[in-house]
Every structure is written in structure tokens, then in C-alpha cells.
Amino acid sequence: MSSATIETPEHKALRTAVAALGQKYGREYLARVAREGGHPDELWADAAKLGYLGVSLPEEYGGGGGGIAELSIVLEELGAAGCPLLMMVVSPAICGTVISRFGTEDQKRTWLPGLADGSLTMAFGITEPDAGSNSHRITTTARRDGDDWILTGRKVFISGVDIADATLIVGRTEDARSGRLVPCLFIVPREAPGFTRSVIDMELQAAEKQFELVLDDVRLPSSALVGDEDAGLLQLFAGLNPERIMTAAFAIGMGRYALAKAVDYAKTRQVWKDPIGAHQALAHPLAAAHIELELARLMMQKAAHLYDAGDDMGAGEAANMAKYAAGEACVRAVDQSVHTLGGNGLTREYGLASLITASRVARIAPVSREMILNFISHQTLGLPKSY
Ligand SMILES: Cc1cc2nc3c(=O)[nH]c(=O)nc-3n(C[C@H](O)[C@H](O)[C@H](O)COP(=O)(O)OP(=O)(O)OC[C@H]3O[C@@H](n4cnc5c(N)ncnc54)[C@H](O)[C@@H]3O)c2cc1C
């Protein structure tokens, strides 16, 4: 396959344009915003104005009419410039996609133009304290009360709830309270009575915070339900596969950023007769990290291509593999990059050490390395299940 068939000239132009925006902001901007407890509002607004946030959303609702392939390019390039926007993983990629595919006309008109132009943001909540990786165990329950829904439950590690106008909450209906998950999705406005949040103290230097949420008899109109109450996993995975592809983009961008810093350093730092990058003990792991990031990107492109072509099943396997490959490649690239800088790898000035924690996110979320290996063992290889 020639590289032209993997990425079109338009994709390449998009990469170049987003990279230029990323250069304008860079790592220092994001680090300062995080330090001051703010949010990357200026970058978010600029990315929206240039059509990047809404690039995958339908044109008729203010989007760019592209797909997850384009959206993942945006996130990867911002990450490679040191300023990834984590909320892109949830707001346009999960929530925007689910609403575009399964929302009512009214939901589309209410949310999609705002998600595309950045004036509205939506968070996404599936993880629960007592379910964790086992989503079939989630207990957030929706019961009917006349035309309304009453939602009760708890969520944990939900990103960006404070800045999101609403959170797309995954629950289950009262009739489907046990057994295999038949998920249903509700748009819960940030200030809905009974919807409370407390920030989790994370060891992450990031502008986006994670929250524990309590839904205490939150009353929602029937219009808060997105899609069918019994549409099942298909509807959920319409959002989760883009999330995995976008997490791969996030990880690849971060890995590229760290690697570029390390390569720059290795070319100039000299403690013997040649720069340290001449020593193969340093050069080879950096080269291997580059190869792994490229391979991960290839799988990400395949997953995005399958997803955008409407092959949800094929995209599911590829999105898992891409997330796995990218998470592992990112962790290794960051680790080697920090090491390449010696003591400077741990200084604030060079800013790489905080990526050690950040890079682990892609190994854990939104689905852990082990759960992907489980999925591939059972679904792809047909091996028996131990749990
Ligand atoms: C920074 C950050 C942001 C996040 N943002 C969001 C968000 O916006 N929305 C949201 O819904 N969630 C979010 N999450 C949650 C994330 O998706 C979960 O942390 C993740 O799914 C793992 O769940 P857990 O933390 O409960 O780990 P657990 O499920 O408790 O797993 C702990 C360990 O056990 C392993 N394990 C579990 N089961 C098995 C098994 N069967 N076989 C082998 N190993 C197993 C796991 O791989 C893991 O290593 C976020 C998490 C982080 C760290």
C-alpha cells in the first residue's frame, strides 16, 4: 500500500495545519494553564474556530463532515506539539458521535453545533467504583416516573465534568438491573438537582480534572435519553470505539512529543567525544520507540478507516489493538526519552518527567491493557475465558 492510500493529501494538509496551531501553543502553555488551575480555553476556541473540534461531526449540524480519521489526526498533532486536548476524546469523539448516530433531531440540533464550534462541551461517564473494568456490573439505574426518568448511581474518574455543560451517563434501566449490560445513555446537565461531583486528587499535571459523581434521584425529561433504552451495546460501542481510537491518538502524540525532545537532546549533549546519540545503547531504544509509534499509528489509521466506513465490528477489534499498541508505545517512548536526558529528564525545566505519569493513563483508560488482551484472547483467538 502506498502512503497516499493510507493518508490522503487532505489528511496530510490537516496534519500540517494542526501542527502549526500546536506550535503556537505548545507544552509550556498547557503546563502553565494546569499550574494555574485553569483550562486551555484559548486553544480549545482556536481549534474550534478552525473547524478541528467538529471535523468529524455532520456538516448539516455545523461539523466538517469528516470522520474519526480526521479527528484523530487533530488530537495526535496537538499532542505531538505538547498540547493535547483531552476533552476531544469525550466531547466530539464519544458524545458527538453517539448523538449524531442515535440522537433525536432535537438532540442533534441542541448539541452538535455547540460541540463543533466549541461553545458546548460534554463529558462521558461509564466507570463505577464497584464495577471498574467490568462494565457489565454497573448499577447506575434509570427508572421511569411518568414521562420522566429518575437516575441513581455513582461514577468515578469522570474527566472534565466541571467544564462540561452536561455528562453523557451510561446507566441501565430498572428492568435490566442485573445480568449482561443493556446500557442506556442519558444527557445529564451539569447543574441538574441531585447531580453532585467531587474532585479526585490525581498525580497528574493536567488541566482536566477527574471526578467522583453521585446521582441521587436525578430527575430527567424523557428527551434526556439518547437512542433506544434497549438498543444495547451497539449504541454504546458507537462511542467507545472512537474513544479508543482517540486515546491511541493521544498516546501517539505524547510519545512523539517526548521522543522529539529526547532526539534533540541526544544530538547535542556531549560528555565523551561524540554526542550521546551516537551511542547505540541510547540510539537504538529511541529508534525502536519511533518504530513502535509508527506501527501504532498504522493500526490507529486502520481502526479509524474501518469505523468511518461503517464496519463497527471490524473497527472494534482494530480500535482495541490500536489503543493497546499506542499505550505501550507511548509508555516506552516516554520512559526512554526521560532516560536519555539523564538528570535533566527529571527537571521541571525540561518538563518530561510528568509525562511518566501521564503516559500511564493510556495504558489504563478507557480500557486497560489486560482487558484488551482478554478481548483479543477470547474474541480473536477463541481462547477460553477465565472470568
Ligand atoms: C486520567 C483518567 C481519566 C479517566 N476518564 C474517564 C472518563 O472520562 N469517563 C469514564 O467513564 N472513565 C474514565 N476513566 C476511568 C478508566 O476508564 C478506568 O480507570 C479503567 O477502565 C480501569 O478501571 P479501574 O480503574 O476501576 O480498574 P480495575 O477494573 O479495578 O482494574 C485494576 C487492574 O486490574 C486489572 N484487571 C481487571 N480485570 C481483569 C481481568 N479480568 N483480567 C486481567 N486483569 C484484570 C486491570 O487491567 C487493572 O490493571 C479515567 C481514568 C483515568 C486514570
The ligand as a Gaussian input file, in Angstrom:
#p B3LYP/6-31G(d) Opt

LIG

0 1
 C       -6.946000      10.073000      33.905000
 C       -8.155000       9.202000      33.778000
 C       -9.277000       9.701000      33.139000
 C      -10.433000       8.927000      33.048000
 N      -11.553000       9.470000      32.460000
 C      -12.695000       8.744000      32.425000
 C      -13.896000       9.320000      31.883000
 O      -13.910000      10.477000      31.431000
 N      -15.028000       8.569000      31.894000
 C      -15.062000       7.305000      32.386000
 O      -16.109000       6.686000      32.369000
 N      -13.947000       6.733000      32.936000
 C      -12.780000       7.425000      32.949000
 N      -11.638000       6.860000      33.497000
 C      -11.710000       5.530000      34.112000
 C      -10.984000       4.432000      33.345000
 O      -11.684000       4.100000      32.189000
 C      -10.812000       3.258000      34.317000
 O       -9.818000       3.643000      35.259000
 C      -10.420000       1.974000      33.628000
 O      -11.485000       1.497000      32.860000
 C       -9.993000       0.872000      34.628000
 O      -10.949000       0.716000      35.630000
 P      -10.498000       0.720000      37.173000
 O       -9.673000       1.928000      37.389000
 O      -11.689000       0.533000      38.020000
 O       -9.520000      -0.521000      37.320000
 P       -9.906000      -2.025000      37.725000
 O      -11.011000      -2.511000      36.853000
 O      -10.069000      -2.101000      39.194000
 O       -8.573000      -2.785000      37.302000
 C       -7.394000      -2.773000      38.111000
 C       -6.338000      -3.648000      37.456000
 O       -6.840000      -4.991000      37.344000
 C       -6.731000      -5.442000      36.004000
 N       -7.854000      -6.337000      35.688000
 C       -9.170000      -6.157000      35.970000
 N       -9.902000      -7.194000      35.498000
 C       -9.024000      -8.052000      34.921000
 C       -9.148000      -9.310000      34.244000
 N      -10.339000      -9.889000      34.055000
 N       -8.029000      -9.884000      33.771000
 C       -6.810000      -9.297000      33.921000
 N       -6.626000      -8.132000      34.559000
 C       -7.719000      -7.505000      35.034000
 C       -6.778000      -4.170000      35.151000
 O       -6.171000      -4.357000      33.902000
 C       -6.011000      -3.189000      36.016000
 O       -4.631000      -3.323000      35.782000
 C      -10.459000       7.614000      33.587000
 C       -9.308000       7.108000      34.221000
 C       -8.178000       7.878000      34.318000
 C       -6.967000       7.319000      35.025000

